Amino acid sequence: METHLPEALRATPEGREMERVLRACVHCGFCNAACPTYQLLGDETDGPRGRIYLMKAALEAGRAGPATRRHLDRCLGCLACEATCPSGVRYGRLLELARPRIETLAPTPAPQRLLRWLVRRAFARRGRAAAALAAGRLLRPLLPPALRRTLPPRPGPVPPWPGPRHRRRVLLPAGCVQSAAAPAIDTATARLLDGLGLSAVRPEGDGGCCGALSHHLGATGEARALARRNVRAWLPYVEAGAPLVLTASGCAAHVRAYGELLADDPALADGARQVAAAVRDPVELLEPHAARLRPAAGAPRRIACHEPCTQRHALGLAGRLEALLARVGFETVPVPEPHLCCGSAGAWSLLHPRLAGRLRARKLERLTAGTPEAIATANIGCLLHLAAAAPVPVRHWLELVSAG
């Protein structure tokens, strides 16, 4: 793609990187075939190719209007387009770099800014997330129906966390939303790892959010601050050889990008790269132990495997969760169009509830086509979003597996 970015922009590292991404695009349109919003709306400007043109035009002219911002805001960030692009266009990176500049040209309206701020304040800390969910349950009768359905039930009793009795350690941070909404997931993971001779440890100074929520909502400075805090807390464990396991694939994908996020931080750039390199999705960690795994007692055996976009596309693990579950002994039913997003996408479902509801309905139709007893997923946001309307239970896959 021919570009004519202003000289002042091309003089910056961000400008040069955006120009490289733009020039890689050959206008083929293969990306639109994989894009959930294009499939839903049929509008060129609601697909990756159209959004690339919008970003290019805004960056070149130094002007953008509400329509440009609206079409960019509708992007879920699922990266299905990158997985199908024959030219290797880093669409997600372009969007990440261009959005702050376009925000200055076409600012988000005040009500939307307030909503994004409230979401970040409510869920980016473990204690706040728990308080927000508790308040939501208390006020459930007063909430709009769509929001009422998304509230998870109050967590039940959680088994005890196994003691650190093994020499081999795995770093398992607590996170924010998942630890408040479904604390049993990480406990099940720790007990599973314990059965394999691995002790899961919580890092000291672990404050909660990895920063993905802030980053996706445009609060880049806040996301960097959270990343710096986490790098300082996690680096001693990583340097001691512990893999960093994140049981929410959205968090794993974001932390794996810490090296890029903090590349300009002279004090923490090297540490951020070390932390990013230490990230392991649980699938990657458990595949070598597949022969020692089995379905947990009482777990449904016939399941539909929902591989979140962050696991399939951002982490590059398409098909591996389903293959692992089949090796463990589950009957995995075929899921048509497994690449299409469920509509959760972090806070996207809260900002675009109607579109998210349509994407969820489409996804659930595919997931339940093979009449599974349950749906197994790997990301807390997808789990909560799907469970609000699913006709069968939606579980995190780590809760369905035990070590034999």
C-alpha positions as CSV (number, residue, x, y, z in Angstrom):
1,M,0.0,0.0,0.0
2,E,1.4,3.4,-1.0
3,T,1.6,5.8,2.0
4,H,2.1,9.5,2.4
5,L,2.5,10.0,6.1
6,P,3.5,13.5,7.3
7,E,7.3,13.9,7.7
8,A,6.9,14.7,11.4
9,L,5.1,11.4,12.0
10,R,7.6,9.4,9.9
11,A,10.4,10.8,12.1
12,T,9.0,9.0,15.1
13,P,9.5,5.3,15.9
14,E,5.7,4.8,16.0
15,G,5.3,6.5,12.7
16,R,7.9,4.4,11.0
17,E,6.3,1.2,12.4
18,M,2.9,2.2,11.3
19,E,4.2,3.0,7.8
20,R,5.8,-0.5,7.6
21,V,2.5,-2.1,8.6
22,L,0.5,0.0,6.1
23,R,3.0,-0.8,3.2
24,A,2.6,-4.5,3.9
25,C,-1.1,-4.5,3.0
26,V,-1.9,-5.5,-0.6
27,H,-5.7,-4.8,-0.4
28,C,-6.6,-8.5,-1.0
29,G,-9.5,-8.6,1.4
30,F,-8.9,-12.1,2.7
31,C,-9.1,-10.5,6.2
32,N,-12.8,-9.6,5.7
33,A,-13.7,-13.2,5.4
34,A,-12.5,-13.9,8.9
35,C,-13.7,-10.7,10.5
36,P,-16.7,-11.1,12.9
37,T,-18.0,-7.5,12.5
38,Y,-17.7,-7.6,8.7
39,Q,-19.6,-10.9,8.7
40,L,-22.2,-9.4,10.9
41,L,-22.6,-5.9,9.3
42,G,-21.4,-6.4,5.7
43,D,-19.8,-2.9,5.8
44,E,-16.3,-2.5,4.3
45,T,-15.4,0.0,7.0
46,D,-16.3,-2.5,9.6
47,G,-13.7,-5.0,8.3
48,P,-9.9,-4.9,8.7
49,R,-9.2,-3.7,5.1
50,G,-11.6,-0.8,5.5
51,R,-10.3,0.1,8.9
52,I,-6.7,0.1,7.6
53,Y,-7.9,2.7,4.9
54,L,-9.5,4.8,7.6
55,M,-6.4,4.8,9.7
56,K,-4.2,5.6,6.8
57,A,-6.4,8.5,5.7
58,A,-6.6,9.9,9.2
59,L,-2.8,9.7,9.8
60,E,-2.0,11.2,6.4
61,A,-4.5,14.1,6.6
62,G,-4.3,14.7,10.3
63,R,-8.1,14.7,10.4
64,A,-10.7,12.2,11.5
65,G,-14.4,12.4,12.3
66,P,-16.8,10.4,14.6
67,A,-17.4,7.8,11.9
68,T,-13.7,6.9,11.8
69,R,-13.6,6.5,15.6
70,R,-16.9,4.5,15.6
71,H,-15.7,2.0,13.0
72,L,-12.4,1.5,14.8
73,D,-14.2,1.2,18.2
74,R,-16.3,-1.7,16.7
75,C,-13.1,-3.8,16.2
76,L,-13.0,-6.6,18.7
77,G,-9.2,-7.0,18.4
78,C,-9.7,-10.8,17.8
79,L,-6.8,-10.9,15.3
80,A,-8.6,-13.5,13.1
81,C,-7.6,-11.2,10.3
82,E,-3.9,-11.6,11.1
83,A,-4.3,-15.4,11.1
84,T,-5.6,-15.3,7.5
85,C,-3.5,-12.5,6.0
86,P,-1.1,-13.8,3.3
87,S,1.1,-10.7,3.7
88,G,1.6,-10.9,7.4
89,V,0.1,-7.4,8.1
90,R,0.2,-6.7,11.8
91,Y,-3.2,-5.1,11.9
92,G,-3.5,-5.3,15.7
93,R,-0.2,-3.4,16.2
94,L,-1.3,-0.7,13.7
95,L,-4.6,-0.3,15.5
96,E,-2.8,-0.1,18.9
97,L,-0.4,2.7,17.6
98,A,-3.0,4.6,15.6
99,R,-5.8,4.7,18.1
100,P,-4.3,7.3,20.5
101,R,-3.5,9.7,17.6
102,I,-7.0,9.3,16.2
103,E,-8.5,9.8,19.6
104,T,-6.9,13.3,19.7
105,L,-8.4,14.1,16.3
106,A,-11.9,12.7,17.1
107,P,-12.3,12.4,20.9
108,T,-14.6,9.8,22.3
109,P,-17.9,11.5,23.6
110,A,-17.9,12.2,27.4
111,P,-20.6,9.5,28.3
112,Q,-18.5,6.8,26.6
113,R,-15.3,8.0,28.2
114,L,-17.0,7.9,31.6
115,L,-18.3,4.3,31.0
116,R,-14.7,3.2,30.0
117,W,-13.3,4.9,33.1
118,L,-15.9,3.2,35.3
119,V,-15.1,-0.3,33.8
120,R,-11.4,0.2,34.4
121,R,-11.9,1.5,38.0
122,A,-14.3,-1.4,38.8
123,F,-12.4,-4.3,37.4
124,A,-8.7,-3.6,37.1
125,R,-8.1,-4.5,40.8
126,R,-9.0,-7.7,42.5
127,G,-10.7,-6.1,45.5
128,R,-12.6,-3.7,43.3
129,A,-13.7,-6.4,41.0
130,A,-15.1,-8.5,43.9
131,A,-16.8,-5.4,45.3
132,A,-18.3,-4.5,41.9
133,L,-19.7,-8.0,41.4
134,A,-21.1,-8.0,45.0
135,A,-22.8,-4.7,44.4
136,G,-24.2,-5.9,41.1
137,R,-25.7,-9.0,42.7
138,L,-27.3,-6.8,45.4
139,L,-28.7,-4.4,42.8
140,R,-29.6,-7.2,40.3
141,P,-33.4,-6.4,40.2
142,L,-32.6,-2.8,39.2
143,L,-30.1,-3.6,36.5
144,P,-31.0,-3.6,32.8
145,P,-31.8,-7.2,31.6
146,A,-28.7,-7.5,29.4
147,L,-26.4,-6.5,32.3
148,R,-28.3,-8.6,34.8
149,R,-27.7,-11.7,32.7
150,T,-24.0,-11.2,32.6
151,L,-23.6,-11.2,36.4
152,P,-22.0,-14.5,37.4
153,P,-23.5,-16.4,40.4
154,R,-21.8,-16.0,43.8
155,P,-18.8,-18.4,43.9
156,G,-19.2,-21.5,46.0
157,P,-16.7,-22.9,48.5
158,V,-13.2,-23.2,47.1
159,P,-10.9,-26.2,48.0
160,P,-7.7,-25.4,49.8
161,W,-4.6,-24.3,47.8
162,P,-2.0,-27.1,47.9
163,G,1.2,-26.2,49.8
164,P,4.5,-25.6,48.0
165,R,5.9,-29.2,48.5
166,H,7.6,-29.6,45.2
167,R,11.0,-28.3,44.1
168,R,9.7,-27.4,40.7
169,R,7.6,-24.2,40.9
170,V,5.1,-22.5,38.5
171,L,4.2,-18.8,39.0
172,L,0.4,-18.4,38.9
173,P,-0.6,-14.8,39.5
174,A,-4.1,-14.2,40.9
175,G,-5.4,-11.7,38.3
176,C,-8.4,-9.5,38.8
177,V,-11.8,-10.4,37.3
178,Q,-11.3,-14.2,37.3
179,S,-10.1,-14.3,41.0
180,A,-13.3,-12.4,42.0
181,A,-15.8,-14.1,39.6
182,A,-14.5,-17.7,39.5
183,P,-11.7,-18.3,42.1
184,A,-12.1,-22.1,41.8
185,I,-10.4,-22.0,38.4
186,D,-6.9,-21.1,39.7
187,T,-7.3,-23.4,42.7
188,A,-8.2,-26.3,40.4
189,T,-5.1,-25.4,38.3
190,A,-2.9,-25.4,41.4
191,R,-4.2,-28.8,42.5
192,L,-3.8,-30.2,39.0
193,L,-0.2,-29.0,38.9
194,D,0.4,-30.4,42.4
195,G,-0.6,-33.8,41.1
196,L,2.0,-33.5,38.4
197,G,4.8,-32.6,40.8
198,L,4.6,-28.8,40.2
199,S,3.9,-26.3,43.0
200,A,1.9,-23.2,42.0
201,V,3.0,-20.1,43.9
202,R,1.5,-16.7,44.1
203,P,4.0,-13.9,43.7
204,E,4.5,-11.3,46.4
205,G,3.3,-7.9,45.5
206,D,0.8,-9.3,43.0
207,G,-1.8,-6.6,42.8
208,G,-4.2,-8.0,40.3
209,C,-4.8,-6.9,36.7
210,C,-2.2,-7.6,34.0
211,G,-3.2,-4.3,32.2
212,A,-5.1,-5.9,29.3
213,L,-8.4,-4.2,30.2
214,S,-6.8,-0.7,30.4
215,H,-4.8,-1.3,27.2
216,H,-7.9,-2.3,25.2
217,L,-9.8,0.6,26.5
218,G,-7.2,3.1,25.3
219,A,-5.6,3.9,28.7
220,T,-2.1,3.1,27.5
221,G,-0.3,4.9,30.3
222,E,-2.3,3.0,32.9
223,A,-1.6,-0.3,31.1
224,R,2.1,0.5,31.2
225,A,2.0,1.3,34.9
226,L,0.3,-2.0,35.6
227,A,2.9,-3.9,33.5
228,R,5.8,-2.2,35.3
229,R,4.3,-3.3,38.7
230,N,3.9,-6.8,37.5
231,V,7.3,-7.1,35.9
232,R,8.9,-6.0,39.3
233,A,6.8,-8.5,41.2
234,W,7.2,-11.5,38.8
235,L,10.8,-11.1,37.5
236,P,12.5,-12.7,40.6
237,Y,10.5,-15.8,40.1
238,V,11.1,-15.9,36.3
239,E,14.8,-15.4,36.8
240,A,14.8,-18.4,39.2
241,G,13.4,-20.5,36.3
242,A,9.6,-20.6,37.1
243,P,7.3,-20.5,34.0
244,L,4.6,-17.8,34.2
245,V,1.2,-19.5,33.8
246,L,-1.9,-17.4,33.2
247,T,-5.2,-19.3,33.1
248,A,-7.0,-16.6,31.2
249,S,-5.8,-16.6,27.6
250,G,-6.5,-12.9,27.3
251,C,-4.1,-12.1,30.1
252,A,-1.5,-14.5,28.7
253,A,-1.7,-12.8,25.3
254,H,-1.3,-9.4,26.8
255,V,1.6,-10.3,29.1
256,R,3.4,-12.0,26.2
257,A,3.4,-8.5,24.6
258,Y,5.0,-6.8,27.7
259,G,8.4,-6.6,25.9
260,E,6.8,-4.5,23.1
261,L,4.7,-2.5,25.6
262,L,7.7,-1.5,27.7
263,A,10.4,-1.4,25.0
264,D,11.1,2.3,25.7
265,D,11.5,1.8,29.5
266,P,15.2,1.9,30.1
267,A,14.9,0.3,33.6
268,L,12.5,-2.5,32.8
269,A,12.7,-3.2,29.0
270,D,15.0,-6.3,29.6
271,G,12.9,-7.5,32.5
272,A,9.7,-7.1,30.5
273,R,11.1,-9.2,27.7
274,Q,12.1,-11.9,30.2
275,V,8.7,-12.0,31.7
276,A,7.0,-12.1,28.3
277,A,9.2,-15.0,27.2
278,A,8.3,-16.9,30.4
279,V,4.6,-16.9,29.7
280,R,3.0,-20.3,29.2
281,D,-0.6,-21.0,28.3
282,P,-1.7,-24.0,30.4
283,V,-2.1,-26.0,27.2
284,E,1.6,-25.5,26.4
285,L,2.5,-26.5,30.0
286,L,0.3,-29.6,30.2
287,E,0.8,-31.1,26.7
288,P,3.9,-33.0,27.8
289,H,1.9,-34.5,30.7
290,A,-1.1,-35.5,28.6
291,A,-0.6,-39.2,29.4
292,R,-1.0,-38.5,33.1
293,L,-4.2,-36.5,32.7
294,R,-7.8,-37.7,32.9
295,P,-11.3,-36.2,33.1
296,A,-12.1,-35.0,36.6
297,A,-14.6,-36.9,38.6
298,G,-18.1,-35.8,37.6
299,A,-16.9,-33.8,34.6
300,P,-19.1,-34.1,31.5
301,R,-17.4,-36.2,28.8
302,R,-19.1,-34.9,25.6
303,I,-17.9,-31.3,25.2
304,A,-17.7,-28.5,22.7
305,C,-14.3,-26.8,22.8
306,H,-14.3,-23.0,22.6
307,E,-10.9,-21.8,21.8
308,P,-10.8,-18.0,22.6
309,C,-9.5,-15.6,20.0
310,T,-6.6,-14.8,22.2
311,Q,-5.6,-18.4,22.4
312,R,-6.2,-19.2,18.7
313,H,-4.8,-16.1,17.1
314,A,-2.7,-14.0,19.6
315,L,-1.0,-17.0,21.2
316,G,-1.0,-19.1,18.0
317,L,-2.4,-22.2,19.6
318,A,-5.3,-23.0,17.2
319,G,-6.5,-26.5,17.6
320,R,-4.2,-27.5,20.4
321,L,-6.7,-27.2,23.3
322,E,-9.2,-29.4,21.5
323,A,-6.4,-31.9,20.6
324,L,-5.3,-32.1,24.3
325,L,-8.8,-32.6,25.6
326,A,-9.3,-35.4,23.1
327,R,-6.1,-37.1,24.3
328,V,-7.2,-36.7,27.9
329,G,-10.3,-38.7,27.2
330,F,-13.1,-36.3,26.3
331,E,-15.4,-36.6,23.3
332,T,-15.0,-33.3,21.5
333,V,-17.9,-32.5,19.2
334,P,-17.2,-30.6,15.9
335,V,-17.6,-26.8,16.1
336,P,-18.3,-25.0,12.7
337,E,-16.4,-21.7,12.2
338,P,-14.2,-22.1,15.3
339,H,-12.3,-18.9,14.3
340,L,-15.2,-16.5,14.8
341,C,-15.3,-14.4,18.0
342,C,-17.9,-14.9,20.6
343,G,-18.3,-11.2,21.2
344,S,-16.8,-10.9,24.6
345,A,-13.4,-9.3,23.7
346,G,-12.6,-8.0,27.2
347,A,-14.9,-5.0,27.9
348,W,-16.2,-4.9,24.3
349,S,-19.4,-6.7,25.2
350,L,-20.2,-4.0,27.7
351,L,-19.5,-1.2,25.3
352,H,-21.4,-2.8,22.3
353,P,-24.0,-5.0,24.0
354,R,-26.3,-5.4,20.9
355,L,-23.5,-6.5,18.6
356,A,-22.0,-8.7,21.3
357,G,-25.3,-10.4,21.8
358,R,-25.6,-11.2,18.1
359,L,-22.1,-12.6,17.9
360,R,-22.8,-14.7,21.0
361,A,-26.0,-16.1,19.6
362,R,-24.1,-17.0,16.4
363,K,-21.2,-18.6,18.4
364,L,-23.5,-20.6,20.7
365,E,-25.4,-21.9,17.7
366,R,-22.1,-23.3,16.4
367,L,-20.9,-24.5,19.8
368,T,-24.1,-26.5,20.5
369,A,-24.6,-27.9,17.0
370,G,-23.1,-31.2,18.1
371,T,-25.3,-31.4,21.2
372,P,-22.5,-31.3,23.8
373,E,-23.1,-31.7,27.5
374,A,-21.0,-28.7,28.3
375,I,-18.8,-26.0,26.6
376,A,-15.1,-25.8,27.7
377,T,-13.3,-22.5,27.3
378,A,-10.0,-21.0,28.3
379,N,-10.8,-17.4,29.1
380,I,-12.8,-15.9,31.9
381,G,-14.4,-13.1,29.8
382,C,-15.6,-15.6,27.2
383,L,-16.8,-17.9,29.9
384,L,-19.0,-15.2,31.6
385,H,-20.3,-13.9,28.3
386,L,-21.2,-17.3,26.9
387,A,-22.6,-18.6,30.1
388,A,-25.1,-15.7,30.3
389,A,-27.1,-17.3,27.3
390,A,-25.8,-20.8,26.9
391,P,-28.3,-23.7,27.0
392,V,-25.5,-26.0,28.6
393,P,-22.9,-25.3,31.3
394,V,-19.8,-23.3,30.3
395,R,-16.7,-24.3,32.3
396,H,-13.1,-23.5,32.2
397,W,-11.3,-26.5,30.8
398,L,-8.9,-26.7,33.7
399,E,-11.8,-27.4,36.0
400,L,-12.6,-30.5,33.9
401,V,-9.2,-32.2,34.1
402,S,-7.3,-33.9,36.9
403,A,-3.9,-35.6,37.2
404,G,-3.8,-39.4,37.5
